[in-house]
Structures are given as C-alpha cells and as structure tokens.
Amino acid sequence: MKGLIVSDTHGFTHELSTVKQRYAGQLDFMIHCGDSELQPDRPEMDGFVAVEGNCDYMGAYPNECTKRFGALNFFVAHGHLLGARQSPARLCYRGLEEKANVVCYGHTHFAGCFQEEGMIVINPGSLRLPRNYQEGTYVIFEYDEEKQQAQVAYYNFAGQSVDMFSKTFTLNLNE
C-alpha cells in the first residue's frame, strides 16, 4: 500500500498538481493535512482526503477524520485545534481514541515522524513554507503488510529524497 501525504501547501496549485502527477497511477491514497487554502472542488484537491487548517475556508473540510486504507487506520488533523505547536500529545491521545495506526498532521511546518504507543505519527512538513528544512517537503508512505513494515519517505518538491527525516517502522497489527 502506498500513499502521498502533504500539508500546508497554502495555495500552491502548480506544486500540488506536480507532486500528484509525479505519482499518478501509483498511489492507493492521498492525504492533505490542512492549510491547502483551496476549495474542495478545485482539481488540485481531487482525490485527497483533506482536513481543515487554520488558514482554510471555514467549513470547507472537516476538522479531523479517521479513514481506513488497506489494513491501516489513519487519523488526520491539521493540529491547530489539538495544540500541535506545543506538543504532539493531544494528537496522540486522539489517535489512540480513534484506534489509529497512523496519525497525520501539519500546522507546525516542521517535517518529522516518530512512533508512539504503537502509532506512527507523521508531519510531512510544508510544501510551501518549511521551517526545519530549506525546501518544501512531502511524504510517500508505504506499508508492507507481510513484513509489517512502514516506510515514511520524505521528498523535496523536485522529488529528491530527504533522508534526514525518512524512517522505517515496524507496525505489528496483531498486538
């Protein structure tokens, strides 16, 4: 299973379309963690499971959602309503409440991922205004159910790997 995870694109239509086209026909899902600043009917947002960020049109997207892709349950929130700038703790608690295997969020513009309470927590960073890397980033998430391994691979807009953020995790769904 393979998916694209982006956040905080802040109106970047060309860049969002370019990244989508790069992986056309290769993805099982696409997630936008908010602050797209685009209406849901825009072609750039077609196919994305998206949530509302603090810079989005009020009511255009849900504040959070839980969605199953393959064997994994994903909890998606922008993070501004859950204190993501201060700590990821409330995001993790919501993920546990939603029985998530993967938590995706944005808001901070800081790329990074970690594992907590058996969940993988991913912030893809910002495609437009990154804060801990010189170029915008996004994530390609791949899960091998047989090996029970998840690869969180970060890329810059040009499609070059950003290894400093990329990680592989074990996700044992039988526990």
VEXLO-236869 format. One record per atom (N, C-alpha, C): residue in three letters; x, y negated, z. Coordinates in pm, whole numbers, padded with zeros to 5 digits, always signed. Layout:
! VEXLO-236869
ALAXYZ ...
This chain:
! VEXLO-236869
MET+00084+00118+00000 MET+00000+00000+00000 MET+00089-00124+00000 LYS+00049-00222-00081 LYS+00133-00340-00098 LYS+00045-00465-00101 GLY+00089-00569-00028 GLY+00012-00692-00025 GLY+00099-00816-00021 LEU+00039-00927-00063 LEU+00102-01059-00061 LEU+00043-01137+00056 ILE+00128-01201+00136 ILE+00083-01283+00248 ILE+00148-01421+00234 VAL+00064-01525+00228 VAL+00111-01663+00217 VAL+00040-01748+00321 SER+00094-01867+00343 SER+00030-01962+00432 SER+00080-02102+00400 ASP+00002-02199+00446 ASP+00044-02340+00444 ASP+00097-02382+00307 THR+00016-02359+00203 THR+00055-02399+00068 THR+00015-02544+00042 HIS-00070-02601+00124 HIS-00103-02744+00123 HIS-00121-02802-00017 GLY-00212-02740-00093 GLY-00248-02794-00224 GLY-00155-02757-00338 PHE-00053-02679-00313 PHE+00039-02637-00420 PHE-00030-02535-00510 THR-00095-02579-00614 THR-00169-02488-00702 THR-00076-02413-00797 HIS+00016-02482-00859 HIS+00108-02418-00954 HIS+00191-02310-00884 GLU+00243-02342-00768 GLU+00329-02249-00694 GLU+00250-02125-00650 LEU+00129-02147-00601 LEU+00045-02035-00557 LEU+00011-01946-00676 SER-00026-02006-00788 SER-00057-01928-00909 SER+00065-01851-00959 THR+00182-01914-00954 THR+00304-01849-01000 THR+00336-01725-00917 VAL+00323-01737-00785 VAL+00351-01622-00698 VAL+00248-01511-00722 LYS+00122-01547-00735 LYS+00018-01447-00765 LYS+00048-01374-00896 GLN+00084-01449-01000 GLN+00111-01391-01131 GLN+00233-01300-01128 ARG+00329-01334-01046 ARG+00451-01254-01035 ARG+00418-01110-00994 TYR+00314-01092-00914 TYR+00280-00960-00862 TYR+00149-00906-00919 ALA+00100-00966-01026 ALA-00027-00924-01086 ALA-00025-00774-01118 GLY-00129-00706-01076 GLY-00142-00563-01101 GLY-00062-00474-01008 GLN+00013-00534-00915 GLN+00098-00456-00824 GLN+00047-00455-00680 LEU-00058-00535-00651 LEU-00100-00557-00514 LEU-00233-00490-00480 ASP-00242-00444-00357 ASP-00367-00389-00305 ASP-00448-00495-00232 PHE-00381-00601-00187 PHE-00450-00709-00118 PHE-00366-00835-00119 MET-00435-00949-00093 MET-00367-01078-00079 MET-00431-01152+00037 ILE-00347-01211+00122 ILE-00393-01285+00240 ILE-00338-01426+00235 HIS-00424-01523+00262 HIS-00380-01662+00279 HIS-00415-01701+00423 CYS-00315-01736+00501 CYS-00331-01764+00644 CYS-00371-01909+00673 GLY-00427-01978+00577 GLY-00481-02111+00602 GLY-00394-02226+00558 ASP-00458-02343+00555 ASP-00400-02467+00504 ASP-00364-02456+00356 SER-00457-02394+00282 SER-00442-02394+00136 SER-00479-02533+00082 GLU-00570-02599+00152 GLU-00628-02727+00109 GLU-00698-02714-00026 LEU-00747-02592-00053 LEU-00821-02564-00177 LEU-00956-02503-00142 GLN-01057-02536-00220 GLN-01188-02477-00202 GLN-01184-02330-00243 PRO-01270-02248-00182 PRO-01270-02104-00214 PRO-01297-02072-00361 ASP-01365-02161-00434 ASP-01396-02132-00573 ASP-01283-02171-00670 ARG-01173-02222-00619 ARG-01058-02253-00704 ARG-00996-02123-00755 PRO-00953-02117-00881 PRO-00895-01994-00935 PRO-00770-01948-00860 GLU-00696-02042-00804 GLU-00574-02006-00728 GLU-00608-01922-00605 MET-00729-01939-00551 MET-00770-01866-00430 MET-00842-01735-00461 ASP-00868-01710-00588 ASP-00938-01588-00628 ASP-00859-01465-00584 GLY-00927-01376-00514 GLY-00866-01252-00469 GLY-00805-01258-00330 PHE-00792-01378-00273 PHE-00735-01391-00140 PHE-00839-01371-00031 VAL-00804-01298+00072 VAL-00874-01304+00199 VAL-00812-01424+00268 ALA-00893-01525+00298 ALA-00838-01651+00349 ALA-00912-01698+00473 VAL-00839-01771+00557 VAL-00897-01833+00677 VAL-00874-01983+00671 GLU-00948-02052+00755 GLU-00941-02198+00758 GLU-00827-02246+00848 GLY-00750-02338+00795 GLY-00646-02403+00873 GLY-00691-02542+00914 ASN-00611-02608+00994 ASN-00647-02741+01045 ASN-00649-02847+00936 CYS-00591-02821+00820 CYS-00592-02917+00709 CYS-00691-02879+00598 ASP-00764-02770+00617 ASP-00858-02724+00515 ASP-00992-02794+00528 TYR-01072-02781+00422 TYR-01208-02835+00422 TYR-01289-02761+00527 MET-01350-02837+00617 MET-01426-02781+00729 MET-01537-02688+00678 GLY-01536-02565+00726 GLY-01640-02469+00692 GLY-01619-02394+00562 ALA-01511-02421+00491 ALA-01486-02354+00363 ALA-01448-02207+00383 TYR-01381-02176+00491 TYR-01335-02041+00522 TYR-01366-02011+00667 PRO-01367-01883+00706 PRO-01385-01851+00848 PRO-01260-01890+00927 ASN-01274-01912+01057 ASN-01160-01945+01143 ASN-01064-01827+01155 GLU-01118-01707+01150 GLU-01037-01585+01159 GLU-01115-01472+01094 CYS-01046-01365+01061 CYS-01114-01248+01009 CYS-01032-01123+01038 THR-01102-01012+01039 THR-01038-00881+01052 THR-01078-00802+00929 LYS-00979-00745+00864 LYS-01003-00675+00738 LYS-00917-00550+00732 ARG-00976-00442+00684 ARG-00904-00316+00670 ARG-00851-00304+00527 PHE-00723-00274+00517 PHE-00660-00243+00389 PHE-00594-00107+00405 GLY-00642-00010+00332 GLY-00589+00126+00347 GLY-00609+00174+00489 ALA-00503+00223+00550 ALA-00510+00277+00686 ALA-00493+00170+00793 LEU-00466+00045+00754 LEU-00430-00059+00850 LEU-00539-00163+00867 ASN-00552-00208+00989 ASN-00646-00313+01027 ASN-00566-00443+01044 PHE-00601-00547+00968 PHE-00533-00676+00970 PHE-00621-00780+01039 PHE-00563-00852+01133 PHE-00629-00968+01193 PHE-00559-01091+01136 VAL-00638-01185+01081 VAL-00583-01304+01016 VAL-00642-01429+01080 ALA-00556-01521+01121 ALA-00597-01651+01175 ALA-00490-01752+01136 HIS-00531-01877+01125 HIS-00430-01979+01096 HIS-00338-01996+01217 GLY-00396-02000+01334 GLY-00317-02009+01457 GLY-00337-02136+01534 HIS-00389-02241+01472 HIS-00406-02369+01542 HIS-00507-02360+01655 LEU-00606-02274+01643 LEU-00707-02259+01748 LEU-00663-02161+01857 LEU-00551-02095+01835 LEU-00501-01996+01930 LEU-00363-02035+01986 GLY-00328-02161+01976 GLY-00205-02211+02038 GLY-00077-02156+01980 ALA-00074-02129+01850 ALA+00043-02067+01788 ALA+00170-02150+01801 ARG+00158-02282+01809 ARG+00280-02366+01824 ARG+00346-02344+01959 GLN+00267-02317+02061 GLN+00322-02296+02195 GLN+00373-02154+02215 SER+00292-02056+02167 SER+00325-01916+02191 SER+00237-01828+02104 PRO+00287-01715+02060 PRO+00202-01622+01984 PRO+00115-01534+02074 ALA+00118-01556+02205 ALA+00049-01468+02300 ALA-00100-01456+02272 ARG-00169-01567+02251 ARG-00313-01561+02227 ARG-00346-01494+02094 LEU-00260-01511+01995 LEU-00277-01438+01869 LEU-00268-01287+01892 CYS-00171-01249+01971 CYS-00153-01106+02002 CYS-00272-01052+02080 TYR-00321-01128+02177 TYR-00440-01084+02252 TYR-00559-01066+02159 ARG-00581-01161+02066 ARG-00691-01148+01969 ARG-00669-01026+01880 GLY-00546-01004+01841 GLY-00515-00885+01761 GLY-00548-00757+01835 LEU-00515-00752+01963 LEU-00549-00635+02044 LEU-00700-00618+02056 GLU-00771-00728+02077 GLU-00918-00723+02086 GLU-00979-00670+01956 GLU-00919-00705+01844 GLU-00969-00663+01713 GLU-00913-00528+01668 LYS-00833-00465+01756 LYS-00770-00336+01726 LYS-00687-00343+01596 ALA-00614-00452+01584 ALA-00532-00476+01465 ALA-00401-00399+01470 ASN-00357-00356+01354 ASN-00223-00302+01338 ASN-00127-00412+01296 VAL-00183-00512+01226 VAL-00104-00624+01175 VAL-00177-00754+01204 VAL-00105-00852+01257 VAL-00158-00986+01281 VAL-00084-01082+01187 CYS-00161-01160+01111 CYS-00103-01257+01018 CYS-00150-01396+01058 TYR-00057-01491+01060 TYR-00092-01628+01096 TYR+00003-01725+01029 GLY-00031-01853+01038 GLY+00052-01958+00981 GLY+00066-02072+01080 HIS+00037-02193+01037 HIS+00031-02316+01114 HIS+00168-02372+01153 THR+00258-02290+01201 THR+00386-02341+01253 THR+00486-02373+01141 HIS+00466-02315+01024 HIS+00558-02328+00910 HIS+00692-02260+00937 PHE+00698-02178+01042 PHE+00819-02102+01076 PHE+00803-01958+01029 ALA+00887-01914+00938 ALA+00886-01776+00891 ALA+00941-01684+01000 GLY+00880-01567+01013 GLY+00931-01469+01108 GLY+00830-01360+01136 CYS+00878-01247+01185 CYS+00791-01136+01220 CYS+00852-01061+01337 PHE+00765-00994+01411 PHE+00809-00913+01525 PHE+00702-00809+01554 GLN+00734-00717+01644 GLN+00637-00615+01684 GLN+00605-00632+01832 GLU+00475-00628+01863 GLU+00427-00647+02000 GLU+00310-00554+02023 GLU+00317-00476+02131 GLU+00207-00385+02167 GLU+00168-00296+02049 GLY+00266-00255+01969 GLY+00241-00169+01855 GLY+00192-00241+01731 MET+00165-00371+01741 MET+00119-00450+01626 MET+00237-00521+01561 ILE+00232-00535+01430 ILE+00328-00617+01359 ILE+00268-00756+01347 VAL+00343-00857+01388 VAL+00296-00996+01385 VAL+00379-01070+01281 ILE+00309-01130+01183 ILE+00377-01190+01068 ILE+00335-01335+01050 ASN+00434-01423+01039 ASN+00410-01558+00990 ASN+00493-01568+00862 PRO+00425-01584+00746 PRO+00501-01588+00620 PRO+00578-01717+00599 GLY+00563-01813+00691 GLY+00624-01943+00671 GLY+00536-02026+00580 SER+00589-02133+00529 SER+00514-02222+00441 SER+00576-02222+00303 LEU+00492-02206+00203 LEU+00540-02213+00065 LEU+00577-02356+00028 ARG+00514-02453+00096 ARG+00537-02594+00061 ARG+00631-02668+00156 LEU+00611-02653+00287 LEU+00684-02734+00385 LEU+00749-02645+00492 PRO+00850-02568+00456 PRO+00912-02477+00554 PRO+00985-02554+00664 ARG+00991-02493+00783 ARG+01058-02559+00895 ARG+01185-02487+00942 ASN+01198-02359+00914 ASN+01320-02291+00960 ASN+01399-02229+00845 TYR+01372-02277+00724 TYR+01445-02232+00607 TYR+01435-02343+00504 GLN+01535-02357+00420 GLN+01539-02471+00328 GLN+01439-02459+00214 GLU+01390-02340+00185 GLU+01296-02319+00076 GLU+01168-02256+00129 GLY+01058-02279+00056 GLY+00931-02217+00094 GLY+00939-02065+00085 THR+00863-01998+00171 THR+00867-01852+00177 THR+00727-01792+00172 TYR+00724-01665+00133 TYR+00603-01582+00138 TYR+00648-01440+00171 VAL+00552-01352+00196 VAL+00582-01214+00237 VAL+00518-01115+00139 ILE+00594-01012+00109 ILE+00539-00892+00046 ILE+00543-00784+00155 PHE+00425-00733+00188 PHE+00409-00632+00293 PHE+00386-00498+00224 GLU+00465-00398+00263 GLU+00445-00264+00208 GLU+00439-00164+00323 TYR+00342-00074+00313 TYR+00327+00029+00416 TYR+00329+00167+00351 ASP+00418+00252+00401 ASP+00427+00391+00358 ASP+00364+00475+00467 GLU+00243+00522+00440 GLU+00168+00597+00542 GLU+00237+00727+00581 GLU+00297+00794+00483 GLU+00364+00920+00511 GLU+00482+00901+00607 LYS+00562+00797+00583 LYS+00678+00768+00668 LYS+00641+00685+00791 GLN+00518+00631+00792 GLN+00471+00541+00897 GLN+00564+00421+00913 GLN+00607+00368+00799 GLN+00697+00252+00799 GLN+00635+00136+00723 ALA+00652+00019+00781 ALA+00606-00104+00718 ALA+00727-00191+00689 GLN+00734-00241+00567 GLN+00840-00333+00527 GLN+00779-00472+00513 VAL+00832-00568+00587 VAL+00792-00707+00577 VAL+00908-00777+00508 ALA+00891-00804+00379 ALA+00998-00862+00298 ALA+00964-01007+00264 TYR+01053-01097+00299 TYR+01038-01239+00273 TYR+01107-01276+00143 TYR+01044-01368+00070 TYR+01097-01418-00055 TYR+01081-01569-00062 ASN+01171-01634-00137 ASN+01152-01776-00164 ASN+01066-01790-00290 PHE+01031-01913-00324 PHE+00943-01936-00438 PHE+00996-01874-00567 ALA+01128-01874-00585 ALA+01189-01818-00706 ALA+01185-01665-00709 GLY+01137-01602-00600 GLY+01129-01457-00595 GLY+01255-01390-00545 GLN+01347-01469-00488 GLN+01471-01414-00433 GLN+01449-01372-00288 SER+01503-01259-00252 SER+01488-01205-00117 SER+01550-01297-00012 VAL+01480-01313+00099 VAL+01531-01389+00213 VAL+01549-01288+00326 ASP+01664-01223+00324 ASP+01690-01110+00413 ASP+01692-01146+00561 MET+01724-01271+00593 MET+01735-01308+00735 MET+01602-01294+00811 PHE+01489-01295+00741 PHE+01359-01280+00806 PHE+01299-01141+00785 SER+01343-01069+00684 SER+01283-00940+00646 SER+01317-00832+00748 LYS+01215-00747+00775 LYS+01233-00638+00873 LYS+01151-00517+00833 THR+01193-00401+00884 THR+01118-00277+00870 THR+01073-00232+01008 PHE+00948-00191+01017 PHE+00889-00149+01144 PHE+00829-00010+01131 THR+00825+00062+01241 THR+00752+00186+01249 THR+00613+00156+01304 LEU+00511+00207+01236 LEU+00373+00187+01278 LEU+00310+00325+01291 ASN+00309+00379+01411 ASN+00251+00511+01433 ASN+00103+00496+01460 LEU+00021+00531+01362 LEU-00124+00516+01374 LEU-00189+00626+01456 ASN-00112+00728+01491 ASN-00167+00840+01567 ASN-00160+00820+01718 GLU-00102+00709+01760 GLU-00089+00687+01905 GLU-00217+00635+01964 
